Amino acid sequence: MQSGDAERKKAYAAKPDEPVASFRLVSTIMPQGAGQRPQTYRIALGIALAITVITAALGALPVAIMVAAFALPIVYIIYLYDVNLWEDEPIPVVAAAFVATGVLAAIFTWLWRGNFGLAVEGVGEIGSGPRVRDLLVMALLVPLVSEAIRQLGPVYLASRPKYDDLMDGLTFGVVAGVGFACFETLVLHWAWISGGFAGPGASAGIWVSIVVLQGFVKPLIYGTASGLAAAEFSGLGEGYDGFTPRYFVGLLQAVGANVLFWAGIYLLSFVGGQGSLVGAALGVVWGLLLLGVLVIRVRTVLHKGLLEAALESAARGGSNHASGALAFCARCEMPLIAHSDFCSACGSSVRSTPKGARGAATPPAVAPTGYDASTREEEPQA
């Protein structure tokens, strides 16, 4: 009998107890081993968010901005080490995808911020209303160039044979996105960092809205958008797919998300008058709505990619992601069928298991002491 859910939309391939269309951040941006310790990352992000909100409300703006800028990158880098991704080369990979992207982000942000004089924390205070020049900078120049910068590291890394997996492309994109957001936030809000403690005041609500938007919502939008495009660049099967129509569709979606994000933030900042809490709060709501759409889109692409990869492997006679030796599912710890792409017990994709654990085989049985294999009796021939 055929199932009515042929595409398994009720069982996300990286974590089958979740539906595909759900707002689950951890299993979306951290799919490698998502079923093992997801609560740890949620707690870490929750603590960082709480510290950011409290310090911003108290007027400790340097602390709030620094925590907001580095919280997501630190948690994500810990996750990469925790799942032992890329095994023996974690430092060069993270440096290429995070640090290099961050440096380019700082330079580009400093250039456009200095040349056009736009301060994100006070953009609604410029003149009596939106200006065409500023809107073009915020909603066209910044999204286009920034996404191009964020694609450099992931595209280079995903084109190497060692890192051409669909999951690798997604991870590289997320790393580049949160790295770009981190350095961009530091440059945009350097006045807050160098200005010292402001102390509690009437602007506390605006400060909280801005640090939450810039430190948590923006990095997640950047990361999911760039990860979406980079995953399509890696593609399915052996080797990377490269600059295919699927990649350019993913890239257009990423750029479109950035354009909508910055255009919305700029225009909403004028709601309620100059420096209004209403405009700042609406910017956070707008960012969360975009993030929700991106999360579901990334989950759909990743889910479909894992299913297609499994069918490809089956058509070719078996997957190479679970070795022929005895191996176990990293999520439910049940034995894996040799050369399978999915665990037959819980349905998790083997590709969502850290690479070092995919072929973890049990050691061969050792013969009892004193047993000599050469003395074994020959079995009678039929």
N, C-alpha and C positions, 0 to 999 in steps of 0.2 A: 504494500500500500504506500502510495506517495504522500509525503508530508505536505501540509498546506504552507509550510514556511521553508520553501526550498532554498532561500537565500540566508536562512538562519538569522533573521533580523532580531529575534528574541534572545540570541546567544552570541554576544560579542566574541569574536575569535580569539582575542588576547585574554579575555576573562569571561567565560561562558555564563556565569551567574548574573551578568549585566546585559541589558538590551543594547543594541547598537545605538539607537537614538536616545541617548541619555547624557546629562551634563555631569560626567564623571572625569574630573581633571586628571587624577593620578593615573588611572589606567589608560588615558589618552596620550598624555605626554611622557609617561613612564611605563610603556607597555612591556618592557623586558622584565620578566619575573613579577608582573603586576599582582599576581595572586599571593605572593609570599609575605611582604611586609608593607602593604599600602597604608596602613594606619600610621606608621612611623612618619611617613612623608606628610600626611595630612596634619598630624600634630605639630610637626616642625613648622609648616607653613602657617598654621593657626597661631602659634606662639609669636612668630615674626610679625604677623598682621596685627596682633594685639599690642605688641611693643611699639609698632609704628603708630598706631592710632593713639595710644596713650601719650607717647612722647610728643606727637604733633599737637594734641589737645592741650598739653601743658606748655607749649611754646618752645620745646627743645628741638627746634627745626633741624640743626645739624645732625643730631642723632636720628631723627625721624627719616631724613633723606638718605643717610648712609645705610640704615637698616633696610629701608624700602628698596634701595638700589641693589644691595648685595644679597638680600634674603633668597630670592628665587635662584640666582646663579649658584649660590653656595649649596642649597638643598639639591639642586640638579646635579652638580658635580659630585656630591656625596653619593647620590643615587648611581651615577655612572661607575664609581669605584665599588659601591656596594654589590652591584650585579656583575662586576668584573667584566665590563664591556670592553671589547677590543684587546682583552687579555694582556699581552706584553707591551703594548704601546699606548697606554692611556694618556700619558703626559703630552707627547707630541700631537696627538689627535685633539685633545682638549685645547691645547695652545693654539692650534691652527684654526679651530672652529670658534673659540671663545675670545682669546686674547687678541688675535689679529683682527677679528671683526670689531672688537671693542675699540681698538686704536683707530681704525678707520671711521668708526661711528663718532668718536670724540672729535676727530679732525673735521669731518663733514658738518657736525652740529655746530662746532665753533665757527665755521665759515659762514653758514647761513644765518646763525644767530647774530653774529657780529655784523654782517653786511645788511641785514634787514631789520635788526633791532627788535625782534619779536620775543617777548618774555612770556612763556607759557602760563606762569602763575598770575600774570596781569594782563592777558591778551584782551580781555573784555573791557579794559579800561582805556584802550587806544581809541581816541576820538569818540564820536557819538554813536557809531555803529560799524558794521563790517566794511572793510575796504577790499576792493577787487584784487589789488596787488598782494595784500596779506593772505587773502583766501587762496590765491594761486600758489603762493609759497607753501602754505601749510597743507593744502589739499592736493597739490600736484607735484611740485618740486621735491618736497621732503619725502612723500611716500614712494615716488618712482626711484629716486637715487638711493634711498635707504634700503629698499628691497633688493636692488641690484647689488649693493654692498653685502647684504646678508646672504645672497646666493653664492658669492665667490667661494667661501670656505667649503660649504656643503657640496657644491658641484665638483670642486677639485678633489675632495676626499672620496666622494661616492664614485668617482671615475677610476679609482684605484681598485684592483681586483680584490684586495683584502677587505674592502669596506663597501661592496656594491650591493648589499642586501637592502630590501625595502625598509626594514626596521632601522638600518644604519642611516639611510637617507633621512627618515623622519627625525631621528635623534640628532643628526648634524644640524638640521634646520632649526630644531628647538634650541639647541645650544647657541647657535648664531643669533637667534632672535632674542633670547634673554641676555646674551652678552651685549648686543647692540643697545638694548633698552637700558641696561645698567650704566654704560658709559654716556649715553645720550642724556639720561636723567641727571648724572653728575654735572655735566656741562650746562644743561638748561637751568639747573637750580644751584649753581655755584654761589650765587649771592646769598642764598639761605645758609649754605654750609659755612661760608666765611663770615656771615653776619652775626654769628653767636646766638645765644638764647634770647628769644623774644619775650618769654613769659606768657602766662595765660592771658587771653584777651578776647575781644569781640570777634576776631577773625579765626578763632579756633576751628569752627566748622569748615571754613574754606581751606584751611591748612590740612585738615584731615582728608577732605575730599581729594585734594590735589595729590597728596602722598599716596593714597590708596590707588588712585588712577594711574599715576606715573610709576609706582613701585610694584604693583601687583596686576592690575588689569592690562596695562600696556605691554609688559613683558610677555604675558600669556597670549595676547593677540599677535604680537610679533612672532613668538615662538610657534604657535599653531599654524599661522599663515605661511611662514617660511618652511616649516616642516612639511606642510601639505605639498608645496612645490618640489622640495627636495626628495620627498618620497616618490613622486612621479618620475623624477629624474633617475632614481635608482631602478624603479620598475620591478618587473618580475623575472623569474628564470635566471639562467646563468648570465653573469655580467650585468652591466648597467644599461638601461634603455637609452639614456642620453637625451638629446634635444628633440624629443618626439612631440607630436601634437598634444599628447596627454600632459607633458611637462609644461608646455606653453599655456594650456588651459589652467593648470594648477597655479602657474605664475601669475596669470591674469586675475585669478581669484584672490591670490595673496595681495597683489597690488590694489585690487578693488577694495579689499577689507581695510587696507591702510588708508586709502583715499577717504572712505566713508568714516573711518575713525577720526582722522584729523579734521576733516570738514565739519563733522558733527561737533567735535570739541570746540573748534573755533567759533562756529555759529551759536552754539548753546551758551558760550561764555558771555554773550550779550543779553541773555534772558534775565530779566529782573533788574537791569541797570548795571552800573559799573561795579565790578568786584562783588557780584551778588553770590550769596550762598546757593540760591536756587540754580543759577547757571552752572556752578561747580558740581552740585549734586546731580543735576541732569546729565552732565558729562560722564559721571561714573555709571549712571544707569544706561546711557547709550553704549558705553564701552562693554558693559556686561551683556547687553543684548547681542552685540556683534560677536563677543567671545562665545556665547552660547551657540550661535550659528556655526562658527568656525570649529568648535569642539565636535559637534555632530557631523560636520563635513569631514573632518580628519578621521573620525571613527569609522565613517562609511567607507572612505578610501582604504584605510588600513584593513578593515574587515574584509572587504571585497578582494584586496590584494592577497591576503593570506589564504582565502578560499581558492582563488585562481591559481596560486602557487601550488596548493595541494593537488589540484586537478592536473596541473602540468606535470608534477612529479609522478603522479599515478600513471599518466599517459606514457611517460618515459620509462616506466618499470620500477619506480621506487625513489623515495627521497634520500638525499644525502645528509639530511639534518638530524636524523636519529641513526646512529651507526648500527651495523648489523649485530654488534655485541649488546649484551643486556644493559639497558639504560632505563632511567626512571623519570617520570614527569616531575618537573620542579614544583608544580602547584599542588597536585594531590598525592605525589610520591608513589603512584601505581606504575607497574612496568609498562614500558612503551613497546608497541609492536615494531619489529625491525623495519627500518627505512620508512617509518610513518611520519606524516606531517602534523597529525593531530593525535592527542591522547585519546584512546578509545574509552577511558573511564570518565574523564571530566570534560573532554572536548576542547581543551586548551591547545592553541597552536604551538607546535614545537619551535617555530621561529620566534615566538615571544618569550622563549627561554634564553637566558644568557648563554652566549656561544660556548663558554667553557664547560657548561653543564649538559650540552646536547648529546655528547657521546660518552657520558660518565658511565663506564661499564664496571661491573663487579669483577674482582680479581679471579683468575682461573682457580679452580679447585686444586688443592695440594694433595698429593698422594700420601697415605698414612706412612709413618716412619717404618722403615724396614721393608717396605714393599718394593719389589723389583719388577718393573714393567716387563723385563726380558723373560721373566719366568712365567708370564701369563699363559695359560693353556690356550692352544689354538682351538677355536670353535670348529666343529665338524662342518665340512662343506655340504651344501644341500645336494 
